[in-house]
Amino acid sequence: MKLFPSHLLKIVAVALFFLAPSSSSEDTMYQNSALVNNQNLTSTGDHLFRLGFFSLDNSSANGYLGIWYCNLTPQEGTVVWIANRNKPVNKSMASFNFTSDGNLILFEEDQTVWSTGTRSTGLNYARLQLLDSGNLVLNDSNSILWQSFEQPNDSDTYLPGMKLGFNNRTNTSWQQVSWKNSTDPSPGDYIRMIRALRIPDLVIFNRSAKYRRSGLWNGHEFVGHPSMANSQVAINFTFVSNENETYYMANSSNLVLSRSVLCDNGTFQRWFLGTGEWQLLWSIPEDVCDLYNYCGRNKMCTKKYNGPDCQCLPGLKIVENGCQREKPLNCSSNQFSKVPNVKVPDTENATSRGKMNLDDCKNLCLNDCSCVAYAVISGSYGCITWTGDLLDIRTFDDEGRNDLYIRLDHQSTINQTSVFFFLPESSTKKHAWVAIAIPLLLGFFLLCGVGVLVRWKRNRASTRLLLQLPNVCEGGSTPDDVSESRSSVSIDSEDSRDLHNTDKGVGLLNTLGLLPSYDLCTIKNATNNFSDGNKLGEGGFGVVYKGQLEDGQRIAVKKLSRNSSQGPNEFQNELSLIAKLQHRNLVRLLGCCIEGAERLIVLEYMENKSLDAFIYDKTKSSLLDWQKRLDIIIGIARGLLYLHQDSILRVIHRDLKPSNILLDRDMTPKISDFGIARIAEGERDLADGTTRPIGTFGYMAPEYLSCGYFSFKSDVFSFGVIVLEILSGKRNRTFGQANSGLNLLQHTYRLWKEGRSLDILDDAVSCSYPTIKILRCIRMALLCVQDNYENRPTMTEVVMMLTSEDHLIPLKQPIITSTRSDGDYTTKEMSITITGR
């Protein structure tokens, strides 16, 4: 039964708001007042925040009562608190009421949708005020009755001054809860919280499963989140833990405005306001080793070039779902192995022993038969010991992280040839000194011997190259193959006439004179004799292997396949080109090895492998938020701009694709694989046609497929395809098979015409992205893939569009001649062989 007619309630609410002269001010509401649609409170001071009704979809009548940043777009990216996140209301039928007894109620018609339940008698001067911190505070005579900062579960966003933790007195917690998606703010699957343990730590849960653990607080940062201390933006953090409450909080600052967001895919992001727009400060997880217990129990995860490396802790052996001890521990076990620079294990089975030095902590662990590991952490926890299985350990590249000491089950020394150097702690300092000194002396003499040998080898390099370069065709190519390839693969005028004639490679030798020459034995040792376990990838050229030289330097080795008809030409072409090109977005050539029939190129080692390993993988793609994807796009663009315009050789790459974009440890993109690149002749936009176009289907420009013509604009086309694949997480080659025959380019253009361009975005970039920048990026990509090469922008214009305001270049529909994705594509004029991935 309705208690009060809805239309009368609406009239009363409006009357209360407009007719009561003292009912409200710009930032304050008083008793017996109300807010309806199109009315709001705005914080005074800097006018940062606004309270009122809003819709995430401007065309929808349904909406929410919440707080958002003023004058910032998009609104859905800047909403910081929602009262009715579980149930939208009809804005035209809703009102927000401040009753005489101090209760805040959200009505839709005559139904209560949300309420604070703060009824009280004898109120003296009750008022509701929106502060410039974003906190909505209900108080009476300086006594706080309710505040939105104490209700963080109502939002996915945390502002400075909000607590994340738990209250022991009231048995309540302050948690950060994700939205379901960008248009549905109801509680999603992810919760960020501090667990009420003896040693509290910060964890993101996916429903009830742990998704990511930042670890315990060490006085400066959470041990699993180094980005906090390494941040270039000054944001102070506080961690309080006592008998009443435990919480973590970012401190407010008049100089830096910041906020944190828990995204609907589980990514945690911290943003700060700089140069008039939100900029991403950090995003976690940063890699798969950040995912909770990725490697299993008693294992540690290390980020590697070709993916994560999972290793058993010292003294343990591999079993199902992790590692276990070879022998049970006993009280006489008194040896420890040091595992440096790690995120210490989950603290569920850990105990804080208080502040003490390393030796005292070790002795305490020795006296506890159940202690399996210990660490000394700065801050209030000091010595920490663990029992049982050790979970969620990862290593860090930077020095100065925490060291973990693992108790061994026998008195033996850990093999020092493993990836990590585990130093056993002896029971006496004398033994420890011997354990350190002997390996150092042996290593010193070994390095001296290696140095003499390397110098001798290099003195012979020139003679060896001259004698062996004529064998470059031994990879299986015939003279006809070489001749045909020379018509489509150009090297600079000096080198090209020397590579296959009787001058025995003098031109190439001049190029290589500036490069180190590695002997085959060194490369074999570095790559474990080209073992399958060291294989990084494989292509038309041959196989790429990871390796590590005796001095510890990591390398990638491209090994020419002896069965490759194009390999020898790609080898000499790549050496001639990349040796002369230097840019932070191009892969760096370290040297080569030409010995007998072997042809090897030694390149810098890329920790994160290639771009395609991330954008098409659902797990890894979640590590690429919008800002990282944009940084990668800009990096590729700058590398291409260097090739096309700024280098001493103006180079057309001809095989640009995600698998040829490598990513270093900081996710900086580097263009690689110059085997079929061409040096541009003069200033002509369009090169002469080739009778044998080669490349990868899906990235080849229409004029190259149909007529064999290639130019700088061919690379621009490939770049546009890559950008759309980075944004969507979909392959252009296979997209049409599940989408009515349209390839990714045609589908994106159709969405652009319909005003739904954001529908192509990968789910991993659905949180707090700047809509205007993404639309600009999509439009730029569509400009790059236009059918007529003359309509495509230059890379100079592309970089300007990415880093500044867009140019008003006409956009025409991309028309891709064929959507076939198999090996051969045939036209009336010629046969084109497409090289697969």
N, C-alpha and C positions, 0 to 999 in steps of 0.2 A: 504494500500500500504506500503510495507516495505521500510524504509528510508535507510537502510544500510544492506548489506548481512551479515547474521549471522556468517558465517565462517570467514569473514574479521574482524568483530567486535571481535571475539574471538582471532584472531591473534594479533590484535592491543592491546588488553588488556594484553596478555601475554608479548608482546614486551615492553609495557610501564613498566611492573613490573620488567623485567629482564634487560632491556637495559639502563634505566635511572639510572645512578649511585647514584644520590641523591634522588631517588624517595621514598625510604623507609629505615627503620632500623628495629631492632628486634621488637620494640614496636610502631613504628610510620610510618604513610603514609603521603606523601606530594601530592600536586596538580599534576594532570595528571598521576596518578598511579592507579593500579588496583590489586585486589586479585582474583585468580581463585581457583578451587578445588585443595586441597593438599598444599595450601599456607596459611600462617596465620601470625598474629601478636601475640607476647607473651609478657606479661608485664615484665618489668625488676624488679630488687629488688629480691623478693622471688619467682619470676616466678610463680605466683599463677593462672593467668588467660590467656586464649587464645581466639582469635577471628579468625573465619574461617568458612568453610562449614562443615557440619556434617549431619549424618543420625541417626535417632533414631532406625532404623532397618538397621544393617550393610549390609544386602543383598540388600537393596533398592538403586536405582539410584537417587531417589528423596531425597531432603534434605533441610536444612535451613542454613541461615547465622546467627551465634549467638556467644555468649561468654559462656565459661564453665571453670570450675576449671581444672587445669592441673594435670595430673598424679593421678586422683582420679576416681574410678569406683563405680557403673556403670555411664557411661556418662549421661544417661537420668536423673539420680538423681542429677546431679551437673550442669546442664545447668541453667544459671542465667539470660540470656536475649536473645531474638530472634527477628530479624528485621522483618522477613516475616512469623510470626506465623500463619497467616490466609491462606497462600498459599505456599506450598512447591515448590521447583524448581528442575529441572534436573541439578545436580551438574556439570556434564560434559559440559553443555551448558550455565552455569551461570557465571557471573563476578560481582565483587563489585568494583565500580569505584569512585574515588575522582577526580572530574572535576576541571578545571582551575578556574571556578567561585565559588568554594567552596561548591558544592553540592555533596551529597553522594547518589549514585544510585545503586540499585541492578537490573541487567539486566538478563533476560533469553532469549537467542537469541537477538532479537532487541526490546523486550517488557520490559517496565519498571514495575518491580514487587513491588518495594518499593523505597522511596526516602525521604530524610530529607527536601527537598525544601528550602535549605539555600543558594540560589544563592545571590551573592553579588559582586559588582564591587570594584576595588581599594584595593584588599586584599594585605597585605604586606608580611606576613609570615605564611600562613595558613598551618595547620598540623592536622592530626588525630592521637591521641595517646591513647593507651590502658594502663590505670594506674593500679597500683598494688592493688587498691581498687576494681577493676572490672568495673570501670567507663570508658566508651569510650567517649573521649572528642574531639570535633572539636573547635579549637580556632585560633585566628589570633592576634598576638602581645598581648598576655595575655588577650584578650577579648574572652570569651566563646560564640561561635555561636550556639552550639548544644551539648548535652551530653545525653548518654543513661540513666543516673540516673534520668533525667527529663522525661523519657518515660517509667515509670514502668508498664504501662498498657500492655507493650509488653511481660510481663513475669509473672509467678506465684511466683517468688522468689524475696525477698527483702534482700539487703545487707546492712551492716552498712554504713551510710552516705546517704542512700536514704530516701526521704521524703514520708510519707503517710498522706495525708490531702488535703487541697484546697488552691488556690491562689485567694484572693479577687480581686486583680488588673486585672488579666487576665481572671478571671471566669473559671479557669481550676482546675481539681483535679488530685491528684496522687493516684491511686488505684492499688490494687493487684488483679489480675484476674487469676482464676484457669485454668488449661488445661482441655480439654475435657476428656482425659484419658492419660495413661502413654506413648502412642505412637502417640498421636494427640495433639500438643501444641496449637491448635486454641482455642479461648476463650471459657471456659466452663460456667457452670451455676452459679458459686460462685464468688462474688466480696467482697473484704474487703476494707472498706473505713471509713473515718471520716465524719460524717454528718455535714453539714453547719447549725448548730442550734445556738440558743443563748447560750446554754451550749453544746458544741460539744461532741459527744461520738463516740466510735469505734464500728462498726457493720459489721457483715458478712451477706450479702444478698444471698438468693437463688433466682436468677433472680430478681424479684421485691419484694419478701417476705423476711422479716427479719428472719434470721436463728439463729444468735447468737449475743448477745450484750455484749461487754466487759465493757461498761459504760464509765463514765467520768473520767478524769485524776485528781487525788487528790494530785499531787505533787511528788508522788513516784511510782505510778502504776495506772492502770485502776481498778476501784473499783470492777469490776466483775472478775478480773483476779489475784487472790492472788499469783499465781505461780511466777509472775514477781518479787515480793519482797522476796519470799521464795527460790529463785533459789540459788543453791550452786556454780554456775559459775558466775563470776563477769562480767556482761554486763551492761553498763550504757545506760540509755534511756533519751531522751530529749523530752519535749513537749513544743511547742511554739504556742502562740495564741495572735495575735494582729490585728490591723485594716487591715494589708496587707495580712497576711497569717496565717493559722493554720495547724500545722503538728506535727507528732510524728516520732521519728527517733531513731534507735539504733546507738550508737556511736562506731566508729571503735576502735580497740585495737590491739596492736602488740602481746599481750599475748594470746588473745582468738579470734579465727576465728569463726564467727557465720553467720547463714543465717536463714531466715524464709521462709516457703513454705505454700501456700494455696492449699490444695489437691483437687483433682477432686470430692471428696465426701463431701467437705465443712469443713474438719478438718484443723485447723491451727496448724502448728508445728514449733518449733524453735530448730535448731540443732547447735551444736558446734563441732569443730574438736578437738578430743582428742585421744591420743595414735595411731595416724596415720589413724583414720577412723572417720566418722561422728557418733556422739552420740546424741540421742534425749534428749533435755533439758526439754521440756514440750509439751503437745498436748492438744488442746481444740476443741470442748467441752469435759469436763472430765466426765460428767454424764448427764442424761436427764434433770436435773434441769438447766443445762447450755443452753438448747434450748430455743429460745425466747418465753417468756410468756407461758411456758408449761402448767401452771395450769389455765390460764385465767385471766380476769380482776379482780383487787382487791384481788388477792390471792397470797400466797407465797408458794414456792416449797422447800421442805426439803428432802435431800437424806436420805433414810431409808434402813434398811436391806432387806426388801421385796419390794423395789421399791420406787418411789417418793411419798411423802406425801404432798397433797395440802390442805391448810387451808385458810379460809377466814381471812382477816385482822380483828383486834378487832373492835367490834361494827357493823359488817356487817353480812349479812346472805346469804346463797347459793341461787343463781338463775341460770337460763340458761346461760352458757358461762362465769360463774364467780360468783361474789358476789356483793351485793349492800347494801346500808345503810337501816337499819330498819326504820329510821325516817330521814327526810331531815335535813341537817345542817342549822343552823341559826346563826346570829351574837352573840347570847348569849352562844353558845357552847364554853366552855372554858376548857374542860378536854382533856387530851392527853394520849395515851397509847404508851409506849416505846416498839418497836420491835427491839431487839438487834441483832447485827452481821449479817447484810444483805447486799446484793447488792441493792443499792437504785434504785427506779423505773426509767423507761424510761424518758428522759429529754425533750421530745417533748412538754410537757405541764408544764415545770418547769421554774422557774425564779431564777437567781442568785441575791442575795441581798447584796453581799459583805461580807467582813470579820467582824464577830461579835461573841460574846459568845452565849452560848446556851439559856440563859434567854432572851436576846435581840431578838434572832431569833424567840423564842416562842411568844413573845409579838407582833412581826411584823406579824406573822401568825394570831394571835388573832384579830388584827386590820383589817385583810383582810377577809371579809365574804366568799370569794370564796376559801380560802386556806384550803386544806384538809389534808395536811401533811407537815412536815418540817424536815430538817436534816442539820447538820453542818459538812461540808467536809473540810479536810485539803487542803491546796493549795490556789489557787487564787479565787475559787468560793465562799468559805465560806458558808454563810447561803443560803440554797436552799429551795424554797417552791413550792408545787405542787397544781394544780387545776384539777378537773375532775377525771377520772378513773386512777388508779395506775396500771401500767403494768410492767411485767417482774421483779418480785421480787423473790429472792431466799435467803435462809439462808446459813450461813457457820458454820462449827463446831468450828473453831479456834476463840479465843477471839481477841478483838482489831479491829474488823471490824467496819463498820459504823452502827450507830443506827438511826432508822427511828421513828418519832413520828407521830402517827395517831390521827387526831382530832375526838373526839367522839360526837355523836349527843345528848347525855344526860349525866347527872351527876351520873354515876354509876361506880362501880368497876368491872373490867373484871374478870371473873372466873379464879382463879389461879390454878385450877386443870387441865387446858388444857396442851397441849404439851409444850407451851411456857409460860413463866412467864411475863405477861404484867403488868407493874407497872404504875398505873394511877398517873399523876402529879397533885397534889392538888394545889389549888390557893395560899396556904401559906406553908411555910417550916414546920410549926408546924404540920399541917395535914399530910404532907409527912412523917414526923418522926413517927407519930402514925401508918400510913399505913405500914411502914416497921417494926417497933418494935414488934407490936402485933403478926404478923405471925411468926417472928423469935422466939419469946418466946414460942409460942404454938408448933412450930416445935421442939424446944430444948427439952421440956418436953415429947413430943411424942417419940422422938428418944431415950431418956433415958428409957422410958417404954418398947419400942421395944427391946432395948439392953438387959434389964433384962429378958424379955420373951424368946428371942432367946437363951440366955445362959442357961436358965432353960430347954428349949427344947433340946439343944444339950447334956446336961447331961443325958437325958433320951434316947439318940439315940441308944446306944449300946444295952440296954435292949429291946427296940422296935424292932431292927433289928433281934435279936436272936429269938424273939417271932413270927415274921411275915415272915421271909424268907422261912419257909416251905410252904407257900401259893404260891410260885412262879409258880406253875402249874395251878393256878386258871384262867390263861388267856385263857383257852379253850383247851389246849393240853391234849392229853391222854398219859398214860405211854408208849404206843408204839411209839408215836410221839417223845417222849423224847429219848427213846432208839435209834431210827433211827437217830435222829439228832446228838447224841453223836458220832455216827460212822463217821460223816462227818464234825463235828465242834469240834476242839480240843482246850482245855484250858490248861494252864500249869499244871504240874503234881500235884502240891499241891492243886490247886483250883478245878480241875475237879472231884476229888473223893468226894468233899464235897457238891456240889451244889444240888444233888438230893438224898442224903442219910439221915440217921437218925441223922447225926451230926448237923442238923438244920442250915446249912449254915455257919459254923464257918470259913471255908477257905475263902469264899467270904467276910465275916465280917472282917477278917484280912486285906484284900485288901482295904476295905472301911474305915478302921479305920483312914486312912490319909485324907479322904474326908469329907467335910461338909455334914451334913444331913439336908435337908429342910423338914419342915412339910407341909402337904398337903394344909392346909389353906393358907400358904404363897404363894405357887405355884398358887393356884386358884386366889388369889388376884392379883398376878403378871400378869396372863394371862387372866384376866377378865372372870374367871370361864371357861377357855378353849373355849372362844367364837370363832365363825367362822371368825370374823373379825381379830382375832389374828393368824389365821392358816397360817403357812409358807409353808407347803408341807405335802405329805402323801406318805407312802410306805408300804412294807410288814410288817415292824415293827409296824407301827401305824401312828400317826399324830405328826407333829412338830409344836409347837406354839411359837410365840414371847411373851416376857414378860418383865416387868420392876419391880424390887424389890423396897421396900420402900426407900432404900438409893440411888435410881436412877440408879443402875446398870442394864444394859440390858442383858437379857438372852434368850437362846433358850431351849425349853423344849420338849424332846422326850417322848411321852406318849404311853406306850404299849397298843395296841388294845386288848380288851378282847376276840376278835374273831380270833386272830392271833395264828396259830399253832406253828409258829417258834418264835414268839415274846419273850416268857420267856427265851429261850435259847440265842437269840440274846442279850437280856438285860444283862444277867449274863456274856456272852462272852465279850460284849463291855466294861462293867465295869471292868472286870478282866484285859483286855488288855490296854485300853486307860488310865486307872489310873496309869499305869507304864510307859507310853510313853510320852516324852516331847520334842517337836521340833517345831520350828516356822512355819513349813509347815504341822503340824497336828492340828486338832481342839482340843481345850483345854477343859478338863472335869472340871466342877466347883463343882459338887456334885450330889446327887441323893435323891430320895424320895421313900421310901418303906413303904406304909401305907395301911393296909387292903389288898384289891385286886389291889391297884394302884401300878404301877411300872413306875417311872419317872426318866429320866436322864437329868441333867441340864448342858448345854454346853455354851461356850462363844457365844456371839451374833455376827453374821456376817452381816455387813451393806449392802453388795452387793449381798446377797443371794448366789445362786450357779452359777457355770460356764455355765451351759446349758441355763440359763436365758439370757445370753449375746450372745453366739456364734451363736445361731440359730435365734436370733431376729434381723431383718434388721435395726431397729432403734438403738438398744443398741450396735450392733456389730460395728457400726461406731465409737464408743468410744474406741474400741480396735485396736489401730494402731499396726504396726509390733513390736515395742519395748515392748509394754504391753503384747502382745501375747507371745513373747519370754520370758519375765520375768515370766509369768504364767507357761509356759512349764518348765523352769528351776526350779521354785519353786516346782512343782509337782515331778520332777525328784529327787530333793534333799530330799523331804519327803519320797519317795519310797526307796531311798538309805539308809536313816536312818532306815526304817522298815526292810529292807533286811539285813543290815550289821552292822549298828552302834548302834542299840538299845540293851538294855539288853535282850530283847526277839527278836528273828529273826522271823518276822511276814510276812505271805503271806496274802494280803488283800482280794483277790478273787472277789471283786465286785467294781473294779475301773471304774468309768464312770463320765462324766461331772456333773451329778446331785449330785454326792458325793464329788465334789470339791467345797468347799465354798470359798468365796472371802470377805476379810475384807474391811474396809473403804479405804485402800490404794491399793486395788486389789491384795493383797498378797494371793496366793492360800493356802488352808488348807485341807488336806485329812480328810474325815469324814466317819462315818458309818462302824464300825468294827464288826458288828453283826455276819457276817459269816467268819471272818478272822480265820486263823489257825497259830499256832506256829510251825515253821519248826522243824523237828526232826533231830538232828545232822547236818551234813554238806552235806547231800544228795541233789543233784540238783532236783530230781524228787520224789515227795511224793507218797505214796501208793494211789491206786485208791479209789474212793468213789462210793458207789452204789446210791448216791443221789446228783449229782452235782446241785448246785443252783447258779444263777447269772443273768446277763442281756444279752440277745441275742445281738450280734453285738460287744461285748467286750470280749467274752469268747474264749480262745485259742482253736485251733482245737483238740489238744490232750485231752482237758478237755471235749469238746463236744462229741467226739467219744468214748473215753475210760474212762473218769472220772478221769484222772490223772491231778494233778495240782502241781505247783512248783513256785519258784521265777520267772521263765520265763513266767508263765501265767500272772503275773502282768505286765511283760515287754510287752507282747503282747497287753494287755489292754491299757497300756501307749501309745504305738505306734498308736493305733486307735484314742485315744484322741488327740494326736498331729496333726494328719491329719484332724480331725474335727475342731480343733482350727484354723488351717491354711485355711481351705476351707469354714468354716461356714456351712458345710453340715453334716447330720447324716449318719453314715455308714449303719444303718439299713434300711433306706428308699432311699438311693442314687440310688440303682439299679433299682428301679421302674420307673425311668425316664431316665435311661441311659443305654439302651440296655442290661439290666440284670446284668451288672457289678456292684459290690459293690464299695465303695469308695476306698478300698485298691487295688483292681484289676485295677480300672481306673487310680489311681495314678501311679501304676507300668507301665501301658501302656504308659502314658505320659512321664515317666522317660526314657523308651526305645526310644521314639520318640524325645527326647530332648526338650519337651514342659512342663516340670514339673511346671513352674510358672503359667500354665493355671488353676491350681486347686485353686489358691489364691482367698480368699474372696475379693470383691471389696474394702472393707475398708482398706486393706493393700497394695493398688496399688500405693501408693505415697511415693517416696523417700526411698524405702527399699533397704537394702544391698543384692544384688542378691546372692553373694557367701554364705552369712550366711543362707539365706532361702533355697538354694539348699542343703546345709549341713544338715539343719534341716529336710528337706524332706527325704533325703537319710537315716538319722538316724532313722526316723519313719519307713521307709520300712525295714530296718534291724530288727526292733523290731517285725514286724508282719510276719516274715518268717514262713513258714508252720512247719518246723522242729525246735523244741524248742532249740536244740543244736546249731543251727546257729544264734540264737538271742544273742545280747550282754547282759552283766550284767548291772545293773544300775550304777555301777562304770564307766564302759566304756561309757554309755550313757551320764553321767554328763561330762566326759572328752570331748566327741564329741561336746557337747553344749557350753562348756566354753573355749575350746582350739581347736587345729587342729584335724581333723577327723582321725580316725584309718582306715587302709586299710582292713576292714573286708569284705569278699566276699558277694555280694548281690545276693540272689536267689529270684525267683519269688514267691510272696505270693499266696498261694492256699487256699482259704477258702472253706471248705467242703460244706456248705449250705448257701444260702442267704435268707432263710425263716425268717420272722420276727414275726410269731405269737406265741401263748403261748406254744405249745408243740413241741418238736423235738424228733423223735423216731429213734433209730438205731436198728440193729439186736440183740444187746445184752441187752439194757436196755431202760427204759423210763426216760427222763430227763425233769424235770420241770423247766421252765425258769421263773424267777421272773421279771415282767415288771417294768417299771419306776414308 
